[in-house]
């Protein structure tokens, strides 16, 4: 058999690309470990160096194999476990226009009893917490962090965009903005994050609905103690999303999509659950491993049909994974 050296690297790439999701699905490698595969990027330099050093020898293909293996493992890690931005080597963290709030203090305001909130973060870390009352605040360090565009909040609406200049940075921490939302108003919340991360713990806030869009980023959303939540939705494109759902007082519906990424869902124990798989193209789910019964594309757990307090989820996965109740939690 004759091996085409020109295609050898591509062959190794596709083998590694498929092997990583299979290893994760089979429990050989954890999704968290797979998501760190991007840290193998120095192998690309090693492979390129080998290709140059051995180009006139019979071992010239070794460099292509190393490069193909590195790219395959990195891409397979994204498919199986998502990505974890905010690392020492990233496209974020490049200092922007330094600007603090008025007199260096946080920007503050209040929300009406029913309000809509949109938080959009690009290339940085957004930390969201809650506090009693109806007041909100946004704070950020002045040094090297771009001031958010908060617009003109009117009580019924709060729209804030957080952006940091893109560019490669080594050893530079990503920008961080701290947002405190009030627990008393009923909030319809929209979160958008790209090339960064969001960490949100909603405590006992009244979050009526939550819609999260994660693009090339990482998000962790803890709704475990939230009150009055009726719907939760999340979409991931080349990233990872972890969501802890609350115990619903009535029914709670949710829609989740993983596209070249991962979604982890932590559901409250003892609450009847139904998951409808709307699409599963080259992706994986673990619902059977979590004791759910399958009927075609529908999975159920508990007395779902007869319970008024229940979870009804619709999911789709394309070159990624959706994991229910992962062993390491959704934090």
C-alpha positions as CSV (number, residue, x, y, z in Angstrom):
1,X,0.0,0.0,0.0
2,X,1.3,3.4,-0.9
3,X,0.6,6.4,1.3
4,X,0.0,9.8,-0.2
5,X,2.2,12.0,2.0
6,X,0.4,15.1,0.8
7,X,-2.9,13.9,2.2
8,X,-1.4,12.3,5.4
9,X,-1.9,15.4,7.5
10,X,-5.5,15.7,6.4
11,X,-6.2,12.1,7.3
12,X,-4.7,12.5,10.8
13,X,-6.8,15.7,11.2
14,X,-10.1,14.0,10.5
15,X,-9.2,11.0,12.6
16,X,-8.5,13.2,15.6
17,X,-11.5,15.4,14.9
18,X,-13.8,12.4,15.2
19,X,-12.0,10.6,17.9
20,X,-12.3,13.3,20.6
21,X,-16.2,13.5,20.5
22,X,-16.3,9.7,20.6
23,X,-14.0,9.6,23.6
24,X,-16.1,12.2,25.4
25,X,-19.3,10.4,24.6
26,X,-17.8,7.1,25.8
27,X,-16.7,8.7,29.1
28,X,-13.0,8.2,28.4
29,X,-12.4,11.9,28.4
30,X,-14.4,14.6,30.2
31,X,-16.0,17.4,28.3
32,X,-14.2,19.9,30.5
33,X,-10.9,18.3,29.5
34,X,-11.8,18.3,25.9
35,X,-12.7,22.0,26.0
36,X,-9.1,22.7,26.9
37,X,-7.6,21.1,23.8
38,X,-7.0,24.5,22.3
39,X,-4.0,24.7,24.7
40,X,-2.2,22.3,22.3
41,X,-1.6,25.2,19.9
42,X,2.2,25.0,20.5
43,X,2.1,21.7,18.6
44,X,1.4,23.7,15.5
45,X,4.8,25.4,15.8
46,X,6.5,22.1,16.5
47,X,5.0,20.5,13.5
48,X,5.9,23.4,11.3
49,X,9.5,23.3,12.6
50,X,9.7,19.6,11.9
51,X,8.4,20.0,8.4
52,X,11.1,22.5,7.6
53,X,13.9,20.6,9.3
54,X,13.0,17.3,7.7
55,X,11.9,18.5,4.3
56,X,14.7,16.8,2.3
57,X,14.5,13.5,4.2
58,X,12.2,10.5,4.3
59,X,10.7,11.8,7.5
60,X,9.3,15.0,6.0
61,X,5.7,13.9,6.5
62,X,6.2,13.8,10.3
63,X,5.6,17.6,10.5
64,X,2.4,17.4,8.6
65,X,1.2,14.6,10.9
66,X,1.9,16.7,14.0
67,X,0.1,19.7,12.5
68,X,-2.9,17.6,11.5
69,X,-3.0,15.9,14.9
70,X,-2.9,19.3,16.7
71,X,-5.6,20.8,14.5
72,X,-7.8,17.7,14.8
73,X,-7.6,17.6,18.6
74,X,-8.3,21.3,19.0
75,X,-11.3,21.2,16.6
76,X,-12.5,18.0,18.2
77,X,-12.3,19.7,21.6
78,X,-14.5,22.5,20.4
79,X,-17.0,20.0,18.9
80,X,-17.2,17.9,22.1
81,X,-16.7,20.3,24.9
82,X,-16.9,23.9,23.6
83,X,-14.3,26.5,24.2
84,X,-13.1,28.3,27.3
85,X,-12.1,31.9,26.4
86,X,-10.3,34.2,28.7
87,X,-7.0,32.3,28.8
88,X,-3.5,33.8,28.7
89,X,-3.4,33.6,24.9
90,X,-6.6,35.0,23.5
91,X,-8.0,37.6,21.1
92,X,-9.3,39.6,24.0
93,X,-7.8,41.6,26.8
94,X,-6.1,44.3,24.6
95,X,-6.5,47.6,26.5
96,X,-9.2,49.9,25.2
97,X,-10.2,53.4,26.1
98,X,-9.9,53.8,29.9
99,X,-13.0,55.4,31.4
100,X,-14.7,55.0,34.8
101,X,-18.2,55.8,35.9
102,X,-19.1,59.3,37.2
103,X,-16.5,60.2,39.8
104,X,-15.1,56.7,39.6
105,X,-18.4,55.3,41.0
106,X,-20.7,52.7,39.5
107,X,-23.5,53.8,37.1
108,X,-26.8,53.2,38.8
109,X,-30.5,53.3,38.2
110,X,-33.8,51.6,39.0
111,X,-36.2,49.3,37.2
112,X,-40.0,49.4,37.1
113,X,-42.0,46.4,38.5
114,X,-41.9,44.8,35.0
115,X,-38.8,45.5,32.9
116,X,-36.7,44.3,29.9
117,X,-32.9,44.1,30.3
118,X,-30.4,43.4,27.5
119,X,-26.7,42.8,28.3
120,X,-24.4,42.3,25.4
121,X,-20.7,41.6,26.0
122,X,-18.0,41.3,23.4
123,X,-14.4,40.3,24.2
124,X,-14.4,40.4,28.0
125,X,-15.9,39.0,31.1
126,X,-19.3,40.0,32.4
127,X,-20.1,39.1,36.0
128,X,-23.8,39.3,36.9
129,X,-25.2,39.1,40.4
130,X,-28.4,40.3,42.1
131,X,-29.4,42.3,45.2
132,X,-32.7,43.1,47.0
133,X,-34.7,46.1,45.9
134,X,-35.3,47.7,42.5
135,X,-31.9,49.3,41.9
136,X,-29.3,48.2,39.4
137,X,-25.6,49.1,39.1
138,X,-22.8,48.6,36.6
139,X,-19.1,49.0,37.6
140,X,-15.8,48.5,35.9
141,X,-12.1,49.3,36.6
142,X,-11.0,52.5,34.9
143,X,-7.5,51.2,33.9
144,X,-7.5,49.7,30.4
145,X,-11.2,48.8,30.2
146,X,-13.6,50.3,27.7
147,X,-16.6,52.0,29.3
148,X,-19.9,50.3,28.5
149,X,-22.6,51.9,26.3
150,X,-25.5,52.0,28.7
151,X,-27.8,54.2,26.6
152,X,-30.7,56.0,28.2
153,X,-32.4,53.6,30.7
154,X,-36.0,54.6,31.4
155,X,-37.0,52.2,34.2
156,X,-38.9,49.8,31.9
157,X,-35.8,49.1,29.8
158,X,-32.1,48.7,30.4
159,X,-29.8,48.2,27.4
160,X,-26.1,47.9,28.0
161,X,-23.3,46.9,25.6
162,X,-19.9,46.0,26.9
163,X,-17.0,45.8,24.4
164,X,-13.3,45.5,24.4
165,X,-10.9,45.9,21.5
166,X,-9.9,42.7,19.7
167,X,-6.3,41.7,19.2
168,X,-4.0,39.0,20.3
169,X,-2.7,39.4,23.9
170,X,-0.4,37.1,25.9
171,X,-0.7,37.2,29.6
172,X,-3.3,40.0,29.5
173,X,-6.4,39.4,31.6
174,X,-9.7,40.0,29.8
175,X,-11.7,43.1,30.7
176,X,-14.3,42.7,33.4
177,X,-17.6,44.4,34.0
178,X,-19.7,43.8,37.2
179,X,-23.5,44.1,36.8
180,X,-25.9,44.0,39.8
181,X,-29.6,43.4,38.8
182,X,-32.5,44.0,41.3
183,X,-34.4,41.0,42.7
184,X,-37.8,42.7,43.1
185,X,-38.9,43.6,39.5
186,X,-40.0,40.9,37.1
187,X,-37.3,40.9,34.4
188,X,-37.2,39.7,30.9
189,X,-33.5,39.2,30.3
190,X,-31.5,38.9,27.1
191,X,-27.8,38.0,27.3
192,X,-25.4,38.2,24.3
193,X,-21.8,37.2,24.6
194,X,-19.1,36.9,22.0
195,X,-15.4,36.0,22.3
196,X,-15.6,36.3,26.1
197,X,-17.5,34.9,29.1
198,X,-20.5,35.5,31.3
199,X,-20.9,34.4,34.9
200,X,-24.4,35.0,36.2
201,X,-25.9,34.0,39.6
202,X,-29.4,35.3,39.8
203,X,-30.1,34.4,43.5
204,X,-33.9,34.9,44.2
205,X,-34.5,37.4,41.5
206,X,-37.7,37.4,39.5
207,X,-36.5,36.4,36.1
208,X,-39.6,35.9,34.0
209,X,-37.6,34.9,30.9
210,X,-34.0,34.5,29.8
211,X,-32.6,34.3,26.3
212,X,-28.9,33.7,25.9
213,X,-26.8,33.8,22.7
214,X,-23.3,32.5,23.0
215,X,-20.9,32.9,20.1
216,X,-17.3,31.8,20.4
217,X,-17.6,32.3,24.1
218,X,-18.4,30.7,27.5
219,X,-21.4,31.3,29.7
220,X,-22.5,29.9,33.1
221,X,-26.0,30.9,34.2
222,X,-27.4,29.9,37.6
223,X,-31.2,30.2,37.8
224,X,-31.5,27.7,40.6
225,X,-33.1,30.1,43.0
226,X,-34.9,32.4,40.5
227,X,-38.6,33.1,41.0
228,X,-41.4,33.1,38.4
229,X,-39.3,31.9,35.5
230,X,-41.5,30.8,32.6
231,X,-39.1,30.3,29.7
232,X,-35.4,29.9,29.2
233,X,-33.6,29.6,25.8
234,X,-30.0,29.4,24.8
235,X,-28.0,29.0,21.6
236,X,-24.3,28.2,21.3
237,X,-22.1,28.7,18.3
238,X,-18.5,27.5,18.8
239,X,-18.7,27.9,22.6
240,X,-20.2,26.5,25.8
241,X,-23.2,27.2,27.9
242,X,-24.1,25.9,31.3
243,X,-27.5,26.5,32.8
244,X,-29.0,25.6,36.2
245,X,-32.8,25.7,35.9
246,X,-35.1,26.6,38.7
247,X,-37.9,24.6,40.2
248,X,-41.0,26.0,38.4
249,X,-44.1,27.0,40.3
250,X,-46.0,26.3,37.1
251,X,-44.7,25.0,33.8
252,X,-41.3,26.1,32.5
253,X,-40.4,25.8,28.8
254,X,-36.9,25.9,27.3
255,X,-35.2,25.8,23.9
256,X,-31.5,25.0,23.6
257,X,-29.3,24.7,20.5
258,X,-25.6,23.6,20.3
259,X,-23.8,24.3,17.1
260,X,-20.1,23.2,17.2
261,X,-20.2,23.6,20.9
262,X,-21.7,22.3,24.1
263,X,-24.8,22.9,26.3
264,X,-25.0,21.6,29.9
265,X,-28.4,21.6,31.6
266,X,-28.8,21.1,35.3
267,X,-32.5,20.3,36.1
268,X,-33.9,20.3,39.6
269,X,-34.3,16.8,40.9
270,X,-37.8,15.4,41.4
271,X,-39.3,17.8,38.8
272,X,-41.0,16.0,35.9
273,X,-39.0,16.6,32.7
274,X,-39.6,16.2,29.0
275,X,-37.0,16.8,26.3
276,X,-37.8,16.8,22.6
277,X,-34.9,16.4,20.3
278,X,-35.6,18.5,17.2
279,X,-32.3,17.7,15.5
280,X,-29.2,15.7,16.2
281,X,-26.7,16.0,13.4
282,X,-23.3,14.5,14.3
283,X,-23.9,15.4,17.9
284,X,-24.5,13.7,21.2
285,X,-26.9,13.7,24.1
286,X,-26.8,11.7,27.4
287,X,-30.5,11.6,28.3
288,X,-30.6,7.8,28.5
289,X,-27.7,7.8,30.9
290,X,-29.7,10.1,33.2
291,X,-32.6,7.6,33.5
292,X,-34.9,9.2,30.9
293,X,-37.3,7.0,28.9
294,X,-37.2,7.4,25.1
295,X,-40.1,7.4,22.7
296,X,-38.8,8.4,19.3
297,X,-37.4,11.9,19.6
298,X,-39.1,12.5,23.0
299,X,-37.4,11.7,26.3
300,X,-39.3,11.9,29.6
301,X,-38.5,11.6,33.3
302,X,-41.1,11.5,36.1
303,X,-44.9,11.9,35.9
304,X,-44.6,14.6,33.2
305,X,-48.1,14.2,31.7
306,X,-50.0,14.6,35.0
307,X,-47.9,17.3,36.7
308,X,-48.7,21.0,36.4
309,X,-45.2,21.9,37.7
310,X,-42.9,20.5,35.0
311,X,-40.1,21.3,32.6
312,X,-40.6,21.1,28.8
313,X,-37.4,21.4,26.8
314,X,-36.7,21.4,23.1
315,X,-33.1,20.8,22.0
316,X,-31.1,20.6,18.8
317,X,-27.4,19.7,18.4
318,X,-25.2,20.0,15.4
319,X,-21.5,19.0,15.7
320,X,-21.7,19.4,19.5
321,X,-23.2,18.0,22.6
322,X,-26.1,18.6,25.1
323,X,-25.5,17.1,28.5
324,X,-28.1,16.7,31.2
325,X,-27.0,16.9,34.8
326,X,-23.2,16.6,34.2
327,X,-21.2,15.0,36.9
328,X,-19.2,18.2,37.6
329,X,-22.4,20.4,37.7
330,X,-23.2,23.5,35.7
331,X,-21.1,26.0,37.7
